Each structure stands twice: as C-alpha cells, then as structure tokens.
Amino acid sequence: MLKIIQEGTMRTKHTQSITCIAWKDDTIFATCSADGSIKIWEIIEKKIKKYKKTLYSSKYVTSLDWSSNGNFLISGGLDKAITIWNVSTGKPIKTLKGHTGAIESIACSHDGKYIASSSNACDKTVKIWNTTTGKCEYSFEGTHCLTSVAWSPDNNYVASGSWNNRIIICDVKNAVSSNSNQKPKKTLGYIDFDSTVFSVAWSPDGKYLVSGHSNKLLKIWNPYTDECTKHEKVLKGHISGVCCVACSPNGKLIASYSFAKNIRIWNATTGECQKIFDDNYSHHCLKSSIAWSPNGQTLAEGYFEKVYLYSVQNYEEERETRVNKKIKNIIGMANSLISSIDH
C-alpha cells in the first residue's frame, strides 16, 4: 500500500510562479521562477526550514539542474542563454550562448560532461554543450517547439518532447564522437504521437521512457525501437494535459502532474494508478514542476509561489525490508549458536 503524507508547505520568496525544482541531495533542492531568481533550500526534519541562497538571472528562468557533483547549478530561460552557477559564491562562472529562442528545458548528463538544452518555436533545436569548454558540440533541429529534454542513464541518448506530437531521440554518443555538423545515426529516430508531448522521463534502468501528453494521457514505451512495443501502456485518469512526468529513483513509481494541479502516482510495472492527491480543479497552472528526492522518499511540487513536500511511503516495501531484516537476524543468531556449540 502506498501512503502519501504532506510534510510541509512553504510560500517561497519568489514573486512569480515556480517553473522548475531540482534536488541536489535528499535535503537540499533549488527552485527557479518566472521572476528571474533561483533559490536554494534545505530541509530539516522534513520541513523546509532553511533558506540558503538566491541566484539572480536577468529574465524568466524556465529550467534548472544540478551538476553531477552538486557543485554547480545550471539554468536556462527567456534570455536564450544557459548559465552555469558557482553555488558557493552565487556568481555565474560560464554562459553558453547559441540558441536563437527561449530555452524550454535543460538537463545535465549523469557523468557531468554535457548539458542538453531545448528551445522554443523560434529556434527548434536540441543542443549538446561541453561543460568544460562551454562549446556547443552538437545541434539537432526539430520542426517545432521542443518542450523537454532528458538523458538516458548511460548518457548515450537525449530524448525531447515537442509541440508537433513527436519525441525525438538523439544519438549523442555517435553524434559527438563523429562530427558535430552531421545528424546522429538514426538508431532510435522519431516516435510519433497524436498529441503534444509536454514532458519525457527515462526510467532509472533505461529500459523504458515515459511521456506526458496534452490529451491527458501518459505513455510508457520502449525507446529502442521505432515504434511502441507490444506491451505499451497508456495511463488514463487526468482531467487535463499532463505537463510533467518523473520516474522514482528505484523505477517502480511514476509521478505525473496535470495543468489542473492534480498529481497521480502510478505503478510503473502494471500501469495502475496507486494514489491521487493534491486535487484543486479551481486553478490551472501553466508551468509547474514535480521532482523526486534522490532517495525516492519525498516528492516536491512547485505551484505558483509555493513548494509542497510529500512523504511517499510504500508499506509493502517497508514490510518486506523488516521481514528480510528479521530473517537475517535469525540466521545470524543461528550461525552464532552453531559456532558456539562447535567450540
């Protein structure tokens, strides 16, 4: 049984809506806002209690992510640039320019070597940046606004959703190692859908990809074929478009967020909706975010100027862990007893 407990709600010092949340570790996370600011917070005893620092961008910030070592924050927004921030000093250390339109989404590769960014309909590109040199090593052109980017766990591919009902998967490994001016090998190619793809997320093991759509659906599919697998799952239940999807760190759960401020938690294996919470159909939010903490025990939600924290407890897993621990203790006691008898 899955239990969701709201642990804390905090009205942040943002003056406009929160657009993205990114966790550094299990106690520290960052938020960015349409007001152009990035704020870093610390959780103490499951409450958002410590406001650590503010980083100021020049314009509306749409997306952010932490570097793999947690020393830097990366942000992108309406100024068409990607900024790498030194968290200790609160100062930008590098600005990456090359997009001709506002940046919709950014993501740092899991090995920290690259940054992927996607842009709006004025630009229509996914760009891959070298974090050390700051140079754009590859640019892939789509046909419409590219809404989100996500790295595969092995850092070989980047998936991006778009307004023209497609998910584009870039073979980054081959593109960067061959020639940045050539298109990547189409080992994965395009996946066509019948609705706008607002959000994409890889499973932690890289075996499946989840997408959130304007037609209120989520889809789980195999990204290593040019068509959905026979075991494709379509998750139904939201009453408005799904603007954000996120896989739990253990890959067992999927969180989804709709424009109607409705969060659902799904079983990734069965596709069953296990929990519905935070219903508020009276307000629709055009830009929101949800994110799992690295340990998978907390789900954070950004809604207008507030942050909500939810404790996610899976009693079946906890019971299994307790039983396994008891069995281990019994075996240990038995081995000790046998050892004492032998001596």
C-alpha positions in Angstrom: 0.0 0.0 0.0 1.2 3.4 -0.9 0.7 6.3 1.5 1.2 10.0 0.8 1.7 12.4 3.7 2.0 16.1 3.1 5.0 17.0 5.2 5.3 20.7 4.5 4.1 23.7 2.6 6.0 26.9 2.2 5.4 30.2 0.4 8.7 30.9 -1.1 10.3 34.3 -1.6 9.6 34.1 -5.3 7.4 36.8 -6.5 6.1 34.9 -9.5 5.3 31.2 -10.3 7.9 28.5 -9.7 8.8 26.9 -13.0 11.2 24.1 -12.0 12.5 22.2 -9.0 15.8 20.3 -8.9 17.2 18.2 -6.0 20.9 18.3 -5.1 20.6 15.5 -2.5 18.0 14.3 -0.1 17.9 17.6 1.9 18.8 20.4 -0.5 16.9 21.5 -3.6 16.7 24.5 -5.8 13.7 26.3 -7.3 13.6 28.8 -10.2 10.8 31.2 -11.2 9.3 33.5 -13.7 10.7 36.3 -11.6 14.2 35.6 -12.8 15.5 34.2 -9.5 16.9 30.8 -8.4 16.6 29.9 -4.7 18.3 27.1 -2.8 16.6 25.5 0.2 17.4 23.0 2.9 15.0 20.5 4.5 15.4 20.0 8.3 13.3 17.3 9.9 11.1 17.0 6.8 10.3 20.7 6.9 11.6 23.4 4.5 13.3 25.5 7.2 16.5 27.0 5.9 16.7 29.4 3.0 20.3 29.2 1.8 20.9 31.5 -1.1 19.5 33.4 -4.1 21.0 33.5 -7.6 19.7 36.2 -9.9 19.2 35.8 -13.6 18.2 38.6 -15.9 14.9 37.1 -17.1 12.3 34.5 -16.6 14.0 31.2 -15.7 12.3 28.1 -17.2 14.5 25.2 -16.2 17.4 24.2 -13.9 19.5 21.2 -13.0 22.5 20.4 -10.7 25.8 19.2 -12.0 26.5 15.6 -11.2 28.9 16.5 -8.3 26.5 19.1 -6.9 28.9 22.0 -7.0 27.2 23.9 -9.8 23.7 24.8 -10.8 22.7 25.1 -14.5 19.8 27.3 -15.6 18.1 28.4 -18.8 15.3 30.8 -19.7 14.0 33.6 -21.9 17.4 35.2 -22.3 18.3 32.3 -24.7 21.4 31.5 -22.7 22.5 28.7 -20.3 24.2 29.8 -17.2 26.5 27.7 -15.0 26.5 29.0 -11.4 29.0 28.6 -8.7 26.7 27.7 -5.8 29.3 28.7 -3.1 29.7 32.3 -4.4 26.3 32.7 -6.0 28.1 34.0 -9.2 27.8 32.8 -12.8 31.1 31.2 -13.9 30.1 30.4 -17.5 27.4 31.5 -20.0 26.6 29.3 -23.0 25.1 31.1 -26.0 23.9 29.8 -29.3 20.1 29.4 -29.1 18.1 31.9 -31.0 14.9 31.4 -29.0 13.9 31.0 -25.3 15.2 27.8 -23.6 12.4 25.5 -22.6 14.4 22.8 -20.8 17.9 21.8 -19.7 19.4 18.6 -18.3 22.9 17.7 -17.2 24.3 14.3 -18.2 24.7 11.8 -15.4 28.5 11.9 -15.8 28.6 15.7 -15.7 30.3 16.0 -19.1 27.5 17.5 -21.1 24.4 19.7 -20.9 21.4 19.2 -23.2 19.0 22.1 -23.9 15.9 22.5 -25.9 14.3 25.7 -27.3 11.0 27.2 -28.4 9.4 27.5 -31.9 11.8 30.4 -32.8 14.8 28.1 -32.5 13.5 24.4 -32.7 16.8 22.8 -31.7 18.2 20.5 -29.1 21.8 21.4 -28.4 24.5 19.4 -26.6 27.1 21.5 -24.7 30.5 20.5 -23.3 30.5 21.6 -19.6 34.3 22.0 -19.6 34.8 24.1 -22.7 31.3 25.7 -22.9 31.1 24.9 -26.6 28.1 23.5 -28.4 29.3 20.2 -29.7 26.1 19.2 -31.5 22.8 20.7 -32.6 19.8 18.8 -33.7 16.9 20.6 -35.5 13.3 19.7 -34.9 10.2 21.2 -36.6 8.5 22.9 -33.7 8.9 24.0 -30.0 10.9 21.3 -28.2 9.4 21.1 -24.7 11.7 19.0 -22.6 14.9 17.1 -22.6 16.1 14.0 -20.6 19.3 12.0 -20.7 19.3 8.2 -20.8 21.0 6.7 -17.7 24.0 5.6 -19.8 24.4 9.2 -21.2 24.2 7.9 -24.8 20.9 9.4 -25.8 18.8 12.5 -25.2 15.0 12.4 -25.6 13.0 15.5 -26.3 9.2 16.1 -26.5 7.7 18.6 -28.9 4.6 20.6 -29.8 4.4 18.7 -33.2 3.4 15.5 -31.4 6.8 13.9 -31.6 9.5 12.6 -29.3 13.0 13.0 -30.9 15.8 10.8 -29.6 19.3 12.0 -30.4 22.2 9.5 -30.5 24.5 11.8 -28.6 27.4 9.4 -28.3 27.8 8.8 -32.0 26.9 12.4 -32.9 29.6 14.0 -30.7 32.3 11.4 -31.5 31.8 11.7 -35.3 31.1 15.2 -36.5 29.0 17.9 -34.8 27.7 19.1 -38.1 26.2 15.8 -39.1 23.0 14.3 -38.0 23.2 11.4 -35.5 22.8 7.9 -36.7 19.1 7.1 -36.6 19.3 4.1 -34.2 16.3 5.4 -32.4 14.8 8.2 -34.6 11.3 9.7 -34.2 8.3 8.5 -32.2 5.0 10.0 -33.5 2.0 10.6 -31.3 -1.4 12.1 -31.7 -0.9 15.0 -29.2 1.6 17.5 -27.9 4.4 15.9 -25.8 4.9 18.2 -22.8 7.3 16.0 -20.8 9.6 13.0 -21.1 11.5 10.9 -18.5 13.7 7.9 -18.7 13.4 5.0 -16.2 16.5 4.7 -14.0 17.5 1.4 -15.7 17.0 3.0 -19.2 14.6 0.3 -20.3 11.5 2.5 -20.8 10.6 6.1 -21.5 7.5 7.9 -20.1 5.8 10.8 -21.9 3.1 13.2 -20.7 0.6 14.5 -23.3 -1.8 17.3 -24.0 -4.6 14.7 -24.4 -4.5 13.9 -20.7 -2.6 10.6 -21.2 0.8 9.2 -20.1 2.5 6.6 -22.3 5.2 4.1 -21.4 7.2 2.7 -24.3 10.4 1.1 -25.4 12.7 3.8 -26.8 14.9 1.3 -28.6 12.5 0.6 -31.4 11.0 3.0 -34.0 7.5 2.1 -32.7 5.9 1.4 -29.4 6.3 -2.1 -28.1 3.5 -4.7 -27.8 3.5 -4.1 -24.1 3.0 -0.3 -24.4 1.0 1.1 -21.5 -1.4 4.0 -21.8 -2.2 5.6 -18.4 -5.5 7.3 -18.2 -7.1 9.4 -15.4 -6.0 13.0 -15.6 -8.7 15.5 -16.5 -6.3 17.9 -18.2 -3.0 17.9 -20.1 0.0 16.2 -18.4 2.7 18.8 -18.1 5.3 16.9 -16.0 6.3 13.3 -15.5 9.0 11.9 -13.2 10.2 8.3 -12.5 11.1 7.4 -8.9 14.8 6.6 -8.4 14.0 2.9 -7.9 12.0 2.9 -11.2 8.9 1.4 -9.5 6.7 4.5 -9.5 5.9 7.3 -11.9 4.6 10.7 -10.7 2.6 12.8 -13.1 1.3 16.4 -12.8 -1.5 17.9 -14.8 -2.4 21.5 -15.6 -5.3 21.1 -13.2 -2.9 20.7 -10.3 -3.6 17.1 -9.9 -0.8 14.7 -9.0 -1.1 10.9 -9.6 1.3 8.2 -8.6 1.4 5.1 -10.9 2.8 1.7 -10.7 5.4 1.6 -13.5 5.0 -2.2 -14.0 1.2 -2.5 -14.0 0.3 1.0 -15.1 -2.2 1.1 -12.2 -2.8 4.5 -10.5 -1.9 3.9 -6.9 -2.6 7.4 -5.5 -4.3 10.6 -6.4 -3.7 13.7 -4.4 -3.4 17.5 -4.3 -6.7 18.0 -6.2 -7.5 21.6 -6.9 -9.5 22.0 -10.1 -10.3 25.6 -9.4 -6.9 26.8 -10.5 -5.0 25.8 -13.6 -1.2 26.3 -13.7 0.5 26.8 -17.0 4.0 26.0 -15.7 4.7 23.7 -12.7 7.1 21.1 -11.6 7.4 17.9 -9.6 10.6 16.1 -8.7 11.6 13.1 -6.6 14.4 13.3 -4.0 17.3 11.0 -4.8 16.2 8.5 -2.1 12.7 8.4 -3.5 11.1 9.2 -0.2 10.0 12.8 -0.9 8.1 14.3 -3.8 8.4 18.1 -4.2 5.8 20.2 -6.1 6.1 23.8 -7.2 2.8 25.5 -7.6 2.6 29.3 -8.2 4.9 30.7 -5.4 4.6 27.7 -3.1 6.5 24.5 -2.6 4.8 21.4 -1.3 6.6 18.4 0.1 5.1 14.9 0.2 6.4 11.9 2.0 5.9 8.8 -0.1 5.7 5.6 2.0 5.4 2.1 0.4 4.3 -0.1 3.3 4.7 -3.3 1.2 8.4 -2.5 0.6 8.9 -1.5 4.3 7.2 -4.7 5.5 9.4 -6.8 3.1 12.5 -4.9 4.4 11.5 -5.6 8.0 10.9 -9.3 7.3 14.2 -9.7 5.4 16.0 -8.0 8.4 14.4 -10.4 10.9 15.3 -13.4 8.7 18.9 -12.1 8.5 19.0 -11.6 12.3 17.6 -15.1 12.9 20.2 -16.7 10.5 22.9 -14.7 12.3 21.8 -15.9 15.7 21.6 -19.5 14.4 25.1 -19.3 12.9 26.4 -17.9 16.2 24.7 -20.7 18.2 26.1 -23.4 15.8 29.6 -21.8 16.1 29.4 -21.8 19.9 28.3 -25.5 20.0 31.2 -26.5 17.7 33.7 -24.9 20.0 
